[in-house]
C-alpha cells in the first residue's frame, strides 16, 4: 500500500468507520435504556391518573371501584371512568404554550355538577402558564354546571399573562363537558 493511500485511510476512512461504530453502540444502549424505562414511566402515569380520578370524585376513595368507559368519541379526551354512584371523571388533553400538553381531569356527579378539577400544567412556562393549575385559580370552577360549555373571560377568568395556557385549559374543560354530555 502506498503512503498516500494509507494516509487517506487514516485521515478519512478510519474516522468514519470509528464514528459509525460508536454511533451504533450508543443507539443500541439508548434503545435498551428506553426499553427498561418505558414500562416504569407508563405505570407511574397510570398511578398518577388514577389518583387524579379519585381526587376529583369525592364519593370515591379507592380507584379499584372505578369502571373504565370506552364508548365516547369526543376529541382530545384520553380517558373516562365511572363511579358506582353514577359520577364520572373525564381526562382531556390540549396543546398549550410551545405545544406542551396541558391535561385536565374533571369530576362530575350524576346530574352534571363539577365535583373536582385536576390540572397538570407542568409543560407550561413555570410561574406563568403553570399557574393555571394552582388551587387558588381553579377554585373559580368549584361547583360549576358541568353540562354547559364555558367561555374564557366571560364565564370564568383566564390567568393574566398566560393566554395560551388559559386557552388550552378552557378548551380541555370544554372537551370534558362535551364528553360528559355525549355520555349522559
Secondary structure, DSSP 8 states (H G I E B T S, - for coil): --HHHHHHIIIIIHHHHHHHHHHHHHHHHHHHHHHHHHHHHHHHHHHHHHHHHHHT-TT---GGG-EE------TTEEEEEE-TTS-EEEEEEEE-GGG-EEEEEEEE-TTSBEEEEEEE-TTS-TTTGGGGGSHHHHGGGTT-BTTS---BTTTB---TT-HHHHHHHHHHHHHHHHHHHHH-
